[in-house]
């Protein structure tokens, strides 16, 4: 290990103290309180806001959940609050990868060539990817992310960001005093990596639940690894998926990949809350009813009683924007998702969600009696034909 400066020495002592502070969970087997089942009449919404949560200003009581990194902000009445936490990185930029390489080289997750398995680059550079299998790393991440808020009563749960069953950043192993220890293959779909992520979440869930909070996780779905998604989901109290259904007003998945995604969502335990985060367009100006229809219709196909939708644009991530289509009355579901002539649909009391997931073929079905209107206000009745990669949210005309 390199010679430590006074500052680095103090940092190392502080990290060691944090490890000792949270190395074991509280006893008693406390259970978290899940979010209450929202009213069935409208879409239940989650607001993403890392710095300035709105006071439910646009959609009133339909903003039922909040994901924020605010540590001391007063609670918003009636909103289930989740505290932001990153999966494998410290919350601030105090220590970069070079600091960990110098001071805790055995904490750094590495590729098969020995280089750090860097992930997202921020304005101030990369943050060190840490080894989530290491008990000392787990304890440090728990304390550095949650030590100030776990017992304040300001949050109902913790939401861990950037989970995935896929080894997207090619993690392979760590450098130990005995040399390089290889833990994973370094390829994307690796059952050992998915298992390690799920084990880390089970460890964290035990400690978060002991404080009376639920554990949510932003569990990215990958079409090539539904098993990894479900493995991690089994370790969570609340499943969040930020991949959503839509980008640039177009579908993210079609054909067999679309069916795999939907069936995977439907295979989650019925009582487990599901949150879908979707970004139909890059900017508010680019947002169209075509993209909104795809996002909302797909969500309605898999919606359960305790499901939440966070729908925004990529430039609106940290500010609240009103999207009037989210206020559409839907009512209670009257049926489960089913397929008719290539179209997948589901009827609610006041709307019908219809999706054509084929990338090449148009498909048709017969609508229930009466007149129905899409998000553009255009009427439909009788036979309905949808082109490839198209969806509609149809409201009963009044």
KOLKOLMAR-840979 format. One record per residue: residue in one letter; x, y, z of N, C-alpha, C in turn. Coordinates in steps of 0.1 Angstrom, whole numbers, plus 5000, padded with zeros to 4 digits. Atoms other than C-alpha are relative to their C-alpha. Layout:
N
aXYZXYZXYZ...
This chain:
398
x500849885000500050005000500950125000x499349885001501250354992500050075013x499949924988502350595019498850095001x501249924999499250775033500350145005x499949864994499051145038499150015012x500849994988497451275070498549994996x501450005004494151335051499549864997x500350145004494150985036499949915012x500050084988494950835070498750025008x501249974994491951015085498849944993x501150055008489750905057499949855002x500050144998490850545061499549965014x500550034986490150555099498550025000x501549985000486650695092499349894993x500750115007485850425067500049885009x500050124992487050155091499050015011x501049984990484850305118498649984995x501450025006481850305095499849854998x500250155001482449935088499649945013x500350064987482449855125498650045004x501349944996479350075130498849924995x501250075006477049875107500349864995x499650135005478649545103499049895003x501050104997475749355119498650075001x501349955000471949405116499450015014x500750004987469649495145499249875001x500750134998467949195161498550045001x501449984998464249145162499249974988x500750045012463349065126498950104996x501049905003461449395120499649994985x500550005014459349415088499750144996x500349875005458849705066498550024997x501449975003455549875058500050034985x500149985015454849845020499250124997x500949895004453250125001498649965000x501550045000449450135006499549994985x500650015014447450024976499350134996x500649875004446550334957498649984994x501350015006443050414945500149954985x499950065013442150224913499550104989x500649915010440550524895500950064990x499049945009443650674880501449935001x498650054999447350594874500650055013x499249954988449350604906501450034995x498849955006452450804899501150005011x498949974992455950814913500850124994x499249895004457951134912501549985002x498650004999461651124905500550145002x499449864997463451424921501149985009x498850014991466951414934500350125008x499649884993467051764946498850095004x501149904997463651954946498649934998x501350075001460551734952498950115000x501249915001457351914942499049965010x501150034990454451934966498849954993x501150075007452351704945499250104992x500749885005451552024926499149974987x500750025013450451884892498949905001x500950115001448651564898499449965014x500750024987447551594934500349865007x499950124992446951274954500549884991x499550115008447951064924501549985000x498550024997451651134932500049935013x500150094988451750844956501449965005x498750054996455450774957501150104995x499049915003458650984957501449935002x498750054999462250884950501050125000x499249884998464651144963501349975008x498850014992468151194977500150105012x500049904990467051465001500149945014x499850074987468251375037499150065010x500749934989466451635058498750074996x501249935004463551755038498849955007x501250054993460251735057499249914991x500850105007457951455047498850074993x501249955007455151515022498949915003x501150084995451851395036499449914989x500650105009450451085019500949954989x499150045010453551024998501049905006x499150104996455550705002501450044995x498749945003459150825003501149905000x498950095002462150634990501350085000x498649935000465850734997500949944990x499150055011468250714968501349945006x498750064997471250494970500649934988x499450065011473750374944500449855004x499850154997474349994941501449985005x498650044997478149984943501050125001x499249884999479450344947499750085012x500349914989479750584975499250124995x500949905005477250874973500650134995x499449885004479651164969501249974991x498850015008482751234949501350035008x498949974991485051264979501249914997x498950095003487050954969499949954986x500150055013487850874933500649864999x499550135001489050544919501549995004x498550014997492750634923500150005015x499950004986492050694960499849865006x500250144996490650344964501149914996x498950095004493350184944501250025009x498849974991495950354967499749955014x500350024986494050295000499349875003x500850134998491749994996500049934986x500050065014492949814964499249874999x500850125001491149504974498550025000x501449965001487849694974499550034986x500349965014487949784937499649884991x500550105009485949574913500850024987x499149995012488149494882499549914989x500250085012487849364847501149895000x499150125000489649044837501550044997x498749955003492649254825500650075012x499549944987493049394861499650155001x500449855000491749754852498750015008x501349974994488949904873498849994991x501250015008485549814860499150125001x500749874999484450174856498649994994x501350005005480850244851499650144994x500449875005479150584846501050115003x499149894998481250894841499150125003x500749884995480051204860500850124996x499349885004480951564855501450015007x498750004993483751514881500849874998x499250125003484951184866499249875005x500650124995484350824875500049985015x500050044986483350694909500449865001x499450134999485050384921499049895000x500950124999483250054914500549915010x499550074989483449864946499449865000x500250145000483349494953498849975010x501150024992479849414966500049875007x499950124992480849074978500850015013x499149984989483249215003499250065012x500849964989481649245038500350155005x499649864996483649565046499450104990x500649915010482449725014498550025002x501550004997478849635021499750095012x500249924989479049795055500350144998x499649865003480750105042498950074991x501049945009478150155014498750025008x501249984992475350105039500150135009x499849894991476750365063500150134992x499749875008477950625037498750054993x501249965007474650615019498850035009x501250004992472150565047500250045015x499849984986473850635080499350125006x500749894995472250975084498550004999x501450005002468750885074499249885004x500650134998468050525083498950005011x500950004988466350605116499450145003x500549864998465150965110498450004999x501450005002461550865101499550084988x500449925011461651075070499849924987x500150085012461650785046499349875004x500750134998459550465042500849894994x499350105006462050285021501350054994x498849975007465450275003499949954986x500050045014465750264965501449994995x498750015005468950124952500050014985x499949985014469950244917501049914993x499150065009471650074888500349855003x499950154999470949704897499849944986x500250085012471149454869500549865001x499650145000471349084864501249984990x498950015010473749154834501250075005x498749954996477349214840500550114990x499949905011477249534818501450055000x498749935000480649674830501149905001x499050105001482549344826500849985012x499350034988483449284862500549854999x499350145000485748984867500549965013x499550044987487348994901500650125008x499449904992489449184927501549965002x498650024997493149224935500149985015x499850034985493949054969501549995003x498650014996497149014988500649884994x499550125006497448674972500050004984x500149995015496948804936498650034996x501449985006493948844913499149895003x501050114998490848654924498950024991x501049995010488548584896498649955005x501350044995484848584906499049984989x500950015011483048624873500749984987x499450025013483548554836500350124993x499849885007483448914826499150024988x500949985011480748854800498650045006x501249944996477249004801499149915008x500950104993475048704811500949905007x499250094991476748534840499249975012x500850044988474648344866500750035013x499349974987477348404892499950145003x500149864997477148774888498650045005x501349984996473348774890499849955015x500250054986473548564922500750095010x499349914991476148804937499150135002x500849884998473849104931498849965009x501250044992470848914946500549985015x499550024986472948814977500350135007x499849874994474049174982498750075004x501349944997470449294981499349935012x500650064988469349025006500750055013x499249954989472149145029499550145004x500449864998471049505025498550005005x501450004996467349425028499849965015x500150044986467849255062500350125009x499749894992469449565076499150124998x501049895002467049815060498749965006x501350044993464049615072500150015015x499849994985465549605107499750145005x500349864997465149985106498650044997x501449985003461549945096499750064986x500149955014462150055059499949884990x500150105011461349855027501250034991x498949995010464049785001499450004986x500350005014463349884965501350004992x498850005009465749834936499750034986x500249975014466049984902500749884992x499650135005466349634886499950004985x500149995014467149684849499649874993x500450135008465349424827500949994988x499350025013467449274799499349884993x500750105008465749074772500749865000x499250135001468548814772500249945014x499750064987468548754810498850025010x501149984991465048744825500249935014x499750084987466348484851500750095010x499349914992468748744864499150115006x500949904995466049004867499149945012x500950064990463748764887500849965012x499250034989466648654909500250125009x499849884992467349004920498750055006x501349954996463649094922499649925013x500450084988463248804948500650055012x499449944988465548994971499650135004x500549874998463649314970498650005005x501449984996460449444987499250064989x500649925010459649674958500949994987x499250015012460749614922499850134991x500149885008461549924901500849964987x499250025012462649914864500050134992x499849875007463950234848500149984985x500050015015464250084813498750034994x501349965006460550124808499749934987x500550055013458950064774500450084988x500049915011459750364753501250095000x499049895002462450594739499850064987x500249925013462250864712498649974994x501450025005458450794710499949864993x500050135007459250434698500249895011x499950114990459150094715501549965002x498750064996462249954733500149864996x500050155003461249594727498849974991x501050055009459249414700500149854999x500050145004458349064689500349915013x499750094989459748784712500650075012x499449934989461749024733498950075008x501149944993458549214741499249905008x500750104992456748904751500749955012x499250044989459548794773500050105011x500149894990459549124791498750005007x501349994994455849124797499749885009x500250124992455748764809500850005012x499249994988458548834833499450095010x500749924991456749124848498849935007x501250074995453548914851500449895010x499650114991455548634869500550055013x499749964986456448854898498949975009x501050034990454648764930498950115000x501049905001451248944929500050115011x500049904989451749124962501250095000x498749925000455149274953499750124991x500249875008454849644942501050004989x499349995013456049714907500050154996x499949865004457250064896500750004986x499449995013457950134859500450154998x499549875004460050444850500250004985x500050005015459650544814500450144995x499649875006461250824793499650004985x500550025014459150834761500850094990x499349915009461151134747501150075007x498949934994464251334752499650135007x500549874995462451664758498550015000x501449985000459051794765499450034987x500449965013458851944731499849884990x500150125008459451604715499049905004x500950104995456951414735498750004992x501250025008454051284714499049905006x501050104996450851094719500349864995x499550135005452450814699500849935011x499150064989455150764726499249985013x500850014987452750834755499049884999x500950125001450250574741500849875002x499350124998452950314739500449985015x499650014986454250384774498849975009x501150024991450850404791499349864997x500750125004449250114772500849875005x499250124995452149874780500049995015x500150014986452049974816498749955005x501350054996448349904818499949854998x500050145002448849564804500549925012x499450084989450949454833499750065014x500349934987449549694860499349905010x500750074989448649534893499550105010x500749904990446849694923501150095006x499049924994450149814937501150034990x499049965010451849944906500050154999x499849855001453250294900500750034987x499449965012454250474869500850135002x499349875000456950744867500350034985x499849975014456750894832500450154999x499549865002458851194823500950004987x499149995012461351314796501450005006x498650014995465151274798500550135005x499649874995465551644803499250045012x500949964989462851654830500349915012x499750094990464551404853499950065014x499949944987465051644882499150125001x501049894998462051874877498749944996x501450065002458351804878499450074988x500749955011456551844845498649944999x501350055001452851814840499749934987x500450075012451751554815498549965001x501550014998447951574811499549854997x500550135003447651224796500049905012x499950094988448651074830498750025009x501249984992445351214845498849924994x501150075006443250984823499349915010x500750094992440550804843500049864994x499950145005441050424840499049915007x500850094993438950264867500749875003x499450134996439449904880500149914988x499950095012440649634857498949905000x501150105002437949404843500649874995x499450125005440349144829501550005000x498650005001443949034826500450024985x499549995014446149094795499749874992x500250125009445148864766500350044986x499649985014446048824730498849964990x501050035010443548844701500550044986x499649975013444648814665501350084999x498749935000448148944673500050135008x500149894991446949234695499949965014x500150034986447449234732499250115007x500949904995444749414751499649975015x500650014986443249474786499050115002x501149914998440049634795499950045015x500349954987439449854825498650065000x501449955000436250024836499850114990x500149885009436950334815500950014988x499049995011439750254791500349854996x499450135006441149974769501450034996x498649995005444849934764500249904990x499750095011445849784731501450024994x498650005005449349694719500249904989x499650095010450649554687501649995001x498550004998454249434696500749944988x499350055012455049304661500750114993x499249915007457749474642499750014986x500250015015456349384608498550004996x501450035005452649294608499050095007x501249934994449449494613499149895006x500850094993446849324635498650065003x501449944998443049364641499349935012x500950064990440449304668498750085000x501349944999436849394675499950075014x500249934988436249664701498749975007x501350014994433549644727499050104995x501149915005430249804718500250155005x499949864997430350184718501150074993x498949925006432650464708501150025009x498849984992436150494720500950104994x499149905005438650774717501449985005x498650024996442450764717500550135006x499549884993444751024733499950124991x500249895009444351244702498650044999x501449975001440651244706499349944988x500550065012440151044675499149885003x501050114996437050804676500449874993x499950135005437250434671498849925005x501150094997434350174670500149884991x500150125008433849824658501449944998x498750075003436949674641501150105001x498849924998440349814651501249934994x498850065006443449764631501250095004x498849934996446849864645501249964991x498850035007450049894625501149945009x498950064992453349734636500550105011x499449924989454849864669499250135003x501049894997451750074677499249965012x500950024989449650114708499050115001x501149904998446450294718499549985014x500850004987444850394751498750064996x501349965004441150414743499150035012x500949964989438750594766498549994994x501450015004434950534765499550144997x500549875003433350834748498850035009x501149964991430951024770499150104993
